[in-house]
Amino acid sequence: MNIAQAKALVAVEEVIGTRIQIHRRGAVLVGPCPFHDDRGRPNLVVFPRTQTWQCFACGAQGDVIDFLRRVENVTVQEVIAMIRGHSYERPAQHLPVPRRKIASADARNAAYHALIEMEPLMPHHLAALLERGFTPEEVAAAEYRTHVPGRAPQGVDLEDVPGFYMASDAWVVNGPPGLLIPVRDREGRIVGCQVRPSESEHGKYMWLSSAHKPQGASSGAPCHYARAAGSQLWITEGPLKADFVAARLGQPCLGIAGVANWKSALPLLGDETDVILAFDQDPPGATHEAVQAIAEALAQELTQRGIKVRRATWDWAEAKGFDDALQPKTLIEVH
């Protein structure tokens, strides 16, 4: 049995419904995401028509194979074997809620800097960042690294720091191999990390998390603050995009990890009076409508705080993300 045959045997909504409680909302189904500390919020959306799912908070997404692989922590081949033997079936139940306790921002900052000191930036990751448009100086300032799970740094407190956990009386660091992206608060402290996995089967971005593991913690999906000298605050999707926007425009930018996680941006607001939203432009469809509704909710919250809100738009056929849209030939309108 191959991947296509396995996917044809099961419905994504039925499988996800055996792991979390989902309920219908129009043409989709929604429920709490099991891959981060969702605190019961309906951030995970299941699309029966396309047989896919996506969390609009932490960014996890995929099909039924991806869901089972991640939730069971098994390989694709093991997922296919589960589907073949119907061993994916189990009574509907709540998955364990990740620990909500998390180390202080200072403790996380110390732990992540210790990790950064022991991890290199491999040439292929540097080349990818330069191709994306970053300069070598910007790459160095952002402290991107090549993440390799396993041995944890010594001489620093790792308890309740997302990504680290105790295994066989030794601290180890979790996560898939890939590009490590620091996530910072307004003071510049690293309060979380994302990983862009080297293997595509893991998804585009994952949080460095150790939820459900001994003395570990969920990332909490914090918002990233990319510093810049200007005073015009932009808000976009994702820490890496925010770094690029801040570097190109010379303006500070908040990078929300999934548009549904927009409330994570609110604690990072300062005395700004003018904010521009620059969320991904999607083709017409369910995802586009969901993003627009979320953007409107954020805009209303900011307006109630006395902040003038504008939106940046561009042709989705030319660029999806704002970082890609920041090219000479792409027309960006702010209104």
N, C-alpha and C positions, 0 to 999 in steps of 0.2 A: 504494500500500500504506500502510495506517495502522498505528498502534502495536499495536492488538489483532491485526491480521493478521500482523504481524511476530513477535509473541510466540507466536502459534499455530504458527509454522513451526519453531521451535527449542525444545529443552529446556534449561532453565537449567543443569542438571547437566552436560550435554554441552559447553556453551559454556565454563563455568567450568573444566571438566576439560581444556580446551585451553590454559589459561593457568597453572594451578597444579595440583599433585598433590593429588587428593582421594581419600579412601577412605570406604567405607561404615561407619557406626556405627548399627546398628539401622535405623530408618526414615529417617535423614538421612545426609548425607555431610559430612565435615569436612576442613579443610586450612588452611594458613597464609594469612593475609589479605595481599593485595598492596598494601593502601592505607596500611599503616604498618609499622614495623619489628617484625614479628611474631616474628622469630628462630626460625622453624620451628614455632611453637606452633599447634595446630589450633583457632584461635579463630573461623575463618570456618565457618559452618554453612549447608549447602544443604538446603532443604526441597523435595524433588521433588513432594510432594503439592500444595503451594500454589504451586510454581514461584517461590519467593522464596529469598533468602539474607540472612544477617546476620552481621556480625562482633561478637562479644560482648566485644571489647576496645576497638576504636576507635569502635564504634557505626555504622559504615557498613552500609547495608542497601538492599534493593530487589528488583527483578526482573531478568530477563536484559537488558532495555534499559538499566537503571541500571548494571549491571556493565560492559557493553561501553562505555557512554559514559564511565565513569570510568577504566577501565583503558586505553582507547585515547585518552582526552582529546579526544573528538569530540562533536558535537551529537547530539540525538535523531534528527534527519533523516539524519545521516550513519550512525548505527547502523542505521536502517531500510534505507538503501542497501546497507550491508555485508551484512545478512541477506538482502536480495533477491538480491544477487550472490554469496552464499555466501563472501564475502571475510573473514568472521569466522573461518573454519576455518584452522587452522594446526597443525602437529605439536605434541603436548603438550610443554611445556618449562617450566623454572623462569623466572619473571619475575626481573629484576635485583633483588637485595636492596638496600634503601635503605642508605645509608652509616650506619654505627653511630657514627661520630665525631660528637660534638655539643659545642657551645660550653659553657663553664662556666656555672653558675647565675648568677653575677654578670654575665657577658657577655650572657647572654640577658635578664636583668633590665634591663640598660642599653639593649639594643636595643629591647625591647618598650616601655619607657617613652618612648623617643624616638619610636616609632611612635604611641603614645597621644597624645603632645603635638601631633602633626601631624594627627591624625584627630578630627573632631567627633563628637558624638552627635546624629544627626538627630532631628527631632521625632517621626517615626513610631516610631522605636525607643524613645525615651523614653516615649512614650505606651503602647507595648506592655509595657514594664517596669513602669510604674505600674499598668496594668490587671492585671498578674500579681500585684500586691500589694506591690511594693517602694515605699519612700518615696523622695523626691528625694535625701535625704541618703544613703541606702543606695546608690543608683545612683551618686552622685558618689564615694563611698568605694570602690566596687568598680571604678571607672574603666572602665566599659563604653564602647564607642565604635562608630561606624559604619565598618566596614572597606571601603576601596576599594582594590583591588589596583593596582599600578603603581609610582609613584615611591616610593623608599625614603628614610628619614631620612638626613641627612648628619652627618658628624662622629662616628660611632660604629662600632665594629667589628661587622660583620655576618657574617663568615665562620663557617660551621657553625652559624649560628643558624636553627632551623627556621622556614620561611616566607620567608626571604630567599635570593636567588641572583643570580649574575652573568649578565647578558645584554647582549651587545654593549658590553662594557667599562663597564657601569653596573650598580649594584645596584638590584634591583627587589624588590617584595614580592608574594608569591603569594597564592592563595586566591580564593574567590568573594566578591562583594560581600555584606555582611550585617552582623549584630550581632557585634562582637568581644567575646569573653569571656575575660578574663585568668585564667590558672591559676597558683596560687601554691604555694610550698612552705611549710614550717612557719615559716620566718623571714620570710615575707611577700614574698619575691622572686617576680617573675613569671617562671616557667620554661617557659611554653608558652601558647598561645592557641587557643581554639576559635572557630569562626565558625558562627553560625546563618544559613545562606544566605537571601538575599532571594527567590531562585527555588526553588520547592519541588522541582524536578527534581534538585537537587543533594543532596537528603537533608536530614534535620533538623539535624544537627550535623556539622561537618567540622573536622579539625585544621588549623591553619595550619602547613603543611609545605612543604618544598622538596626532598623526597626525589627522587633521580634527576636533579637539576638541578645545574649547575655551582656548586661551593662551597656547596651547600645541605645540608640535613640533614632526617632524619625527626624528627617531634615526639617520638617515644618514648612517647606517650600517658601523660604523668605524671598522678598523682593530685593533686587540688586540696585544699588545706587552707583552710577558711573559719574565720577566727578569731572567737572570742567570749569573753566574760569567764568563762563557766561552766567546769566541770570534767568534765561528762558528755559523752563523745564519741559522736557519731552518725556513721554511715556510710550514704551514699545513693548514687544514681547521677547523675553529671554535676555539673560545676562550678556551673552556674547554680542547680540545685536546692540544692546545698550552701550557697551564699550565702544563699538564701532561708530555709533551715532554721536556719542560724546566727543570722540576723537575727530570726526569729520566736521561736525557743526561747531565745536567749541562750546557746547552748551551741556549742562547736566542732563542725564537721562535715567529714568527708572526702567528697569527691565523686569517685567512681571513674568513669573514662570507659569504661563497659561493664563489666558484672559479671564477665566472664571475666578482666578485667584486675585482679582483686582483689589480686594480689601487689604492685601498685604502691602500695597503701596501707600496706604493712608498714613501709617506711622512715620514714613520717610518724608512726608511733606514738611516744608519749612514755612517761610513767609511768602512763598510764591503767590502771585496774583494772576498769572497768565500761564496756562498749561496747554500743550498741544498733544493730542492723542495720535499715535502713528502705529496702529495695529495692522497685522497682516491683511492683505487684500486677497480674499478668496473668491473663486468663481461662484455664480449664483447657485444656491442650494441650501441644504440644512445647516452646514457649517457656517456659511456666510451669514445666515439669519441669526444663528446663535451668537456669533461674534458681535454683530451689530446690536443685539439686545443687551449684551454685557457691556459694550462700550457706552450705550445710552445710560445704563445704571451707574457706571462710574462717572459719566458726565453730570448726571443729576446730583450725585454726592458732592462733587467738586463745586458745582454751582451753588449748592446750599451752603457751602463754606465760604462763599464770596469770591470764588476763583473763576476767572474768565476761561472758558474751555473752547478750544478750537480743534479741528480734526484735519489731519493730513491724509489725502487720498491720491491714488495713482491707478493706472491701468493694471489690473491683475494679470493680464496676458503678458505684460512686459516684466513685471517683478512681483513676487509674493510678499517678501519681507521688506521692511523699510531700509535695511542695510543694502539690499540689492537695488532698491529704488534710488539710492543716492549715487546715481550714475549720471553722467552728462546728458544722456539721450532720454532719460525718463522724466516726464513732466509730473511734478508734485504740486498739488494744489492744497492750500491751507485755507480753511473756511470755518 
